[in-house]
Amino acid sequence: MTQHRPHIVTTSAGFSVAGVGGKAPKFDSRKEAEAWLEGHFETIPEKKRPQSRACMCCGKEFLSLGFHNRLCDRCRGAGGALSDEVRPQLPKGRGR
């Protein structure tokens, strides 16, 4: 079973905080969910908390949700906008 770090999720009832073991109530707004997470941050086991990391693209510090999350929001969003001249060329057929 994969362990997810705490993050805000949209539900049919509004918003909630996932990754805290089902302890979070439902919220009407994202702002309320963020406030609840901030107030309960210290009760979350340290290895499940978001950690500050440097973006692998620009080097800017951001809160990473885990090993899979190594690019800041700005760089992750810019990936699709790279032209073919800038986009790295990967070998074809490897890893599949």
Secondary structure as UniProt FT lines:
FT   STRAND          7..11
FT   TURN            12..13
FT   STRAND          14..18
FT   TURN            21..22
FT   HELIX           30..40
FT   HELIX           41..43
FT   HELIX           46..48
FT   STRAND          51..54
FT   TURN            56..58
FT   STRAND          61..64
FT   TURN            67..68
FT   HELIX           73..78
FT   HELIX           79..81
FT   TURN            84..86
FT   TURN            92..95
//
